Amino acid sequence: MPTKTYSKEITDAQVMSAGIKTNAEVLAKRGINAEFTSGLDNTINTCVKLNNEQEELKARLKTKTEELNKQMAELQKKTGEARKIVKLDIPQTAWKEFGIADKR
């Protein structure tokens, strides 16, 4: 797991890119040229896009999880009611047919 959040890492990279562009002449002798800077900017833009997509998916996942939790609560309520009725009206020896393993 990264020590920085994705958004912090992206922001830091954007600051780095701006600094490189401002000091391009000095950095050129060390191999930081326009091609490198362009590649860095392309990678930053790709990361921004993917980070945004991931955040959208996280939000959708939370929504679906809430939906599922609500339906699971309803399912538990209904199966609980059914379980009580089965235990009242069906002999204990037949409870396994309903998935009930209780002794009482």
FIDODREN-54908 format. One line per field, with one value per atom (N, C-alpha, C): chain; atom name; x, y, z. Coordinates in steps of 0.02 Angstrom, whole numbers, padded with zeros to 5 digits, always signed. Atoms other than C-alpha are relative to their C-alpha. Example, Ala and Ser with C-alpha at 12.3 -4.5 7.8 and 13.67 -1.06 7.14 Angstrom:
! residues 2
kette: (A_A_A_A_A_A)
atom: (N_CA_C_N_CA_C)
east: (+00045_+00615_+00045_-00042_+00684_-00039)
north: (-00059_-00225_+00060_-00059_-00053_+00055)
up: (+00000_+00390_+00000_-00003_+00357_+00037)
//
This chain:
! residues 104
kette: (A_A_A_A_A_A_A_A_A_A_A_A_A_A_A_A_A_A_A_A_A_A_A_A_A_A_A_A_A_A_A_A_A_A_A_A_A_A_A_A_A_A_A_A_A_A_A_A_A_A_A_A_A_A_A_A_A_A_A_A_A_A_A_A_A_A_A_A_A_A_A_A_A_A_A_A_A_A_A_A_A_A_A_A_A_A_A_A_A_A_A_A_A_A_A_A_A_A_A_A_A_A_A_A_A_A_A_A_A_A_A_A_A_A_A_A_A_A_A_A_A_A_A_A_A_A_A_A_A_A_A_A_A_A_A_A_A_A_A_A_A_A_A_A_A_A_A_A_A_A_A_A_A_A_A_A_A_A_A_A_A_A_A_A_A_A_A_A_A_A_A_A_A_A_A_A_A_A_A_A_A_A_A_A_A_A_A_A_A_A_A_A_A_A_A_A_A_A_A_A_A_A_A_A_A_A_A_A_A_A_A_A_A_A_A_A_A_A_A_A_A_A_A_A_A_A_A_A_A_A_A_A_A_A_A_A_A_A_A_A_A_A_A_A_A_A_A_A_A_A_A_A_A_A_A_A_A_A_A_A_A_A_A_A_A_A_A_A_A_A_A_A_A_A_A_A_A_A_A_A_A_A_A_A_A_A_A_A_A_A_A_A_A_A_A_A_A_A_A_A_A_A_A_A_A_A_A_A_A_A_A_A)
atom: (N_CA_C_N_CA_C_N_CA_C_N_CA_C_N_CA_C_N_CA_C_N_CA_C_N_CA_C_N_CA_C_N_CA_C_N_CA_C_N_CA_C_N_CA_C_N_CA_C_N_CA_C_N_CA_C_N_CA_C_N_CA_C_N_CA_C_N_CA_C_N_CA_C_N_CA_C_N_CA_C_N_CA_C_N_CA_C_N_CA_C_N_CA_C_N_CA_C_N_CA_C_N_CA_C_N_CA_C_N_CA_C_N_CA_C_N_CA_C_N_CA_C_N_CA_C_N_CA_C_N_CA_C_N_CA_C_N_CA_C_N_CA_C_N_CA_C_N_CA_C_N_CA_C_N_CA_C_N_CA_C_N_CA_C_N_CA_C_N_CA_C_N_CA_C_N_CA_C_N_CA_C_N_CA_C_N_CA_C_N_CA_C_N_CA_C_N_CA_C_N_CA_C_N_CA_C_N_CA_C_N_CA_C_N_CA_C_N_CA_C_N_CA_C_N_CA_C_N_CA_C_N_CA_C_N_CA_C_N_CA_C_N_CA_C_N_CA_C_N_CA_C_N_CA_C_N_CA_C_N_CA_C_N_CA_C_N_CA_C_N_CA_C_N_CA_C_N_CA_C_N_CA_C_N_CA_C_N_CA_C_N_CA_C_N_CA_C_N_CA_C_N_CA_C_N_CA_C_N_CA_C_N_CA_C_N_CA_C_N_CA_C_N_CA_C_N_CA_C_N_CA_C_N_CA_C_N_CA_C_N_CA_C_N_CA_C_N_CA_C_N_CA_C_N_CA_C_N_CA_C_N_CA_C)
east: (+00042_+00000_+00045_-00041_+00069_-00002_-00002_+00125_-00038_+00038_+00043_-00065_+00062_-00134_+00014_-00009_-00153_-00004_+00008_-00214_+00061_-00060_-00063_+00058_-00054_+00056_-00007_+00013_-00025_+00015_-00015_-00017_+00075_-00073_+00166_+00032_-00027_+00200_-00015_+00016_+00111_+00047_-00048_+00220_+00069_-00065_+00374_+00003_+00002_+00321_+00007_-00004_+00296_+00071_-00069_+00467_+00049_-00043_+00548_-00006_+00010_+00470_+00032_-00029_+00527_+00077_-00073_+00705_+00025_-00016_+00712_+00072_-00068_+00875_+00053_-00048_+00969_-00002_+00009_+00897_+00015_-00011_+00924_+00066_-00066_+01108_+00001_+00005_+01053_-00050_+00045_+00933_-00075_+00070_+00772_-00017_+00014_+00715_-00075_+00071_+00550_-00036_+00031_+00517_-00015_+00011_+00537_-00058_+00053_+00426_-00068_+00063_+00293_-00024_+00018_+00297_-00025_+00022_+00282_-00070_+00066_+00133_-00053_+00048_+00049_-00016_+00011_+00073_-00042_+00040_+00004_-00073_+00069_-00150_-00035_+00029_-00179_-00017_+00012_-00164_-00060_+00057_-00287_-00064_+00059_-00412_-00018_+00013_-00393_-00020_+00018_-00401_-00073_+00069_-00563_-00049_+00042_-00636_-00004_-00001_-00583_-00045_+00042_-00666_-00074_+00069_-00826_-00022_+00017_-00822_-00007_+00007_-00794_-00068_+00065_-00948_-00056_+00051_-01050_+00000_-00005_-00986_-00035_+00033_-01043_-00076_+00072_-01215_-00027_+00022_-01229_+00004_-00007_-01167_-00058_+00058_-01303_-00064_+00058_-01433_+00000_-00006_-01369_-00014_+00011_-01366_-00074_+00072_-01546_-00038_+00034_-01602_+00018_-00019_-01503_-00038_+00039_-01590_-00071_+00067_-01757_-00003_-00004_-01704_+00003_-00007_-01653_-00066_+00065_-01818_-00050_+00048_-01920_+00018_-00018_-01820_-00008_+00012_-01830_-00073_+00072_-02019_-00019_+00014_-02026_+00025_-00030_-01912_-00045_+00045_-02027_-00062_+00061_-02180_+00013_-00018_-02093_+00008_-00012_-02039_-00065_+00064_-02218_-00042_+00047_-02306_+00029_-00032_-02180_+00037_-00036_-02112_+00075_-00072_-01932_+00039_-00036_-01879_+00002_+00002_-01924_+00031_-00028_-01838_+00058_-00058_-01683_-00022_+00026_-01791_-00004_+00005_-01804_+00068_-00066_-01618_+00009_-00003_-01649_+00035_-00038_-01519_-00010_+00010_-01582_-00029_+00028_-01626_-00067_+00062_-01767_-00030)
north: (-00059_+00000_+00062_-00060_+00169_+00040_-00040_+00282_+00066_-00060_+00431_-00020_+00013_+00440_+00013_-00010_+00433_+00074_-00071_+00613_+00041_-00035_+00673_-00015_+00020_+00575_+00037_-00034_+00651_+00075_-00071_+00827_+00013_-00007_+00803_-00006_+00009_+00743_+00061_-00061_+00896_+00057_-00052_+01010_-00014_+00019_+00913_+00019_-00016_+00934_+00075_-00073_+01121_+00024_-00019_+01136_-00019_+00022_+01037_+00049_-00046_+01151_+00068_-00064_+01306_-00002_+00007_+01239_-00047_+00047_+01143_+00006_-00011_+01221_-00031_+00026_+01173_-00077_+00073_+00996_-00038_+00032_+00961_-00037_+00033_+00919_-00066_+00064_+00777_-00048_+00045_+00701_+00014_-00018_+00784_+00048_-00039_+00842_+00005_-00009_+00886_-00066_+00066_+00703_-00030_+00024_+00656_+00037_-00042_+00800_-00018_+00019_+00754_-00068_+00066_+00573_+00004_-00010_+00629_+00029_-00031_+00739_-00050_+00051_+00597_-00050_+00047_+00480_+00033_-00037_+00612_+00002_-00004_+00636_-00067_+00068_+00448_-00017_+00014_+00434_+00040_-00041_+00578_-00033_+00031_+00494_-00065_+00064_+00323_+00011_-00015_+00398_+00023_-00023_+00486_-00058_+00059_+00324_-00044_+00042_+00230_+00030_-00033_+00359_-00009_+00010_+00345_-00072_+00070_+00155_-00012_+00006_+00169_+00025_-00028_+00279_-00047_+00047_+00156_-00063_+00059_+00012_+00013_-00016_+00100_-00001_+00000_+00127_-00071_+00070_-00056_-00038_+00033_-00113_+00019_-00022_-00009_-00036_+00036_-00086_-00073_+00070_-00261_-00009_+00005_-00232_+00006_-00009_-00172_-00063_+00060_-00323_-00061_+00055_-00442_+00004_-00008_-00370_-00024_+00022_-00399_-00077_+00073_-00576_-00034_+00029_-00614_+00005_-00009_-00545_-00052_+00048_-00653_-00072_+00069_-00811_-00014_+00008_-00782_-00014_+00011_-00770_-00070_+00067_-00926_-00054_+00048_-01018_-00011_+00006_-00980_-00040_+00035_-01040_-00074_+00071_-01199_-00037_+00033_-01238_-00012_+00009_-01215_-00055_+00043_-01317_-00064_+00059_-01446_-00039_+00040_-01591_+00011_-00013_-01569_-00046_+00047_-01722_+00023_-00023_-01633_+00070_-00068_-01465_+00004_-00001_-01514_+00015_-00013_-01506_+00076_-00073_-01318_+00034_-00028_-01298_+00018_-00016_-01290_-00058_+00053_-01387_+00003_-00008_-01331_-00063_+00055_-01456_+00019_-00023_-01349_+00054)
up: (+00000_+00000_+00000_+00004_-00046_+00066_-00062_+00096_-00010_+00015_+00008_-00034_+00037_-00056_-00074_+00071_-00243_-00018_+00017_-00250_+00022_-00024_-00147_-00047_+00046_-00259_-00067_+00063_-00414_+00006_-00012_-00341_+00003_-00005_-00298_-00069_+00068_-00476_-00043_+00038_-00548_+00019_-00023_-00441_-00029_+00028_-00499_-00074_+00071_-00681_-00012_+00006_-00659_+00014_-00017_-00577_-00055_+00055_-00717_-00059_+00057_-00848_+00013_-00018_-00756_-00004_-00001_-00744_-00054_+00054_-00908_-00025_+00027_-00966_+00045_-00048_-00808_+00001_-00006_-00804_-00064_+00065_-00989_-00003_+00003_-00963_+00038_-00037_-00847_-00031_+00036_-00973_+00009_-00008_-00917_-00058_+00060_-01089_-00011_+00015_-01172_-00006_+00007_-01212_+00069_-00068_-01028_+00033_-00030_-00972_-00029_+00034_-01100_+00026_-00026_-01041_+00072_-00069_-00860_+00002_+00002_-00901_-00024_+00024_-00998_+00055_-00056_-00850_+00054_-00050_-00731_-00022_+00025_-00841_+00002_-00004_-00851_+00072_-00071_-00662_+00026_-00020_-00637_-00023_+00029_-00752_+00037_-00035_-00669_+00073_-00069_-00494_+00004_+00002_-00539_-00011_+00014_-00610_+00062_-00060_-00453_+00054_-00051_-00339_-00017_+00021_-00441_+00015_-00014_-00425_+00075_-00072_-00237_+00023_-00019_-00223_-00021_+00023_-00327_+00043_-00043_-00220_+00067_-00064_-00060_-00008_+00013_-00136_-00005_+00008_-00187_+00066_-00065_-00017_+00046_-00039_+00067_-00023_+00028_-00050_+00023_-00020_-00014_+00074_-00072_+00174_+00017_-00012_+00169_-00019_+00023_+00069_+00044_-00044_+00181_+00066_-00061_+00334_-00011_+00017_+00249_-00007_+00007_+00204_+00068_-00068_+00383_+00038_-00033_+00446_-00025_+00029_+00327_+00016_-00016_+00355_+00075_-00072_+00543_+00015_-00009_+00533_-00023_+00026_+00425_+00047_-00046_+00545_+00061_-00058_+00693_-00017_+00021_+00598_-00012_+00013_+00539_+00067_-00065_+00718_+00038_-00034_+00779_-00033_+00036_+00644_-00029_+00030_+00583_+00054_-00050_+00686_-00006_-00003_+00740_-00046_+00043_+00642_-00073_+00070_+00479_-00009_+00005_+00517_-00049_+00045_+00417_-00071_+00067_+00261_-00014_+00005_+00295_+00014_-00015_+00335_+00072_-00070_+00521_+00036_-00034_+00622_+00076_-00072_+00793_+00031_-00039_+00927_+00029_-00030_+00997_-00042)
//
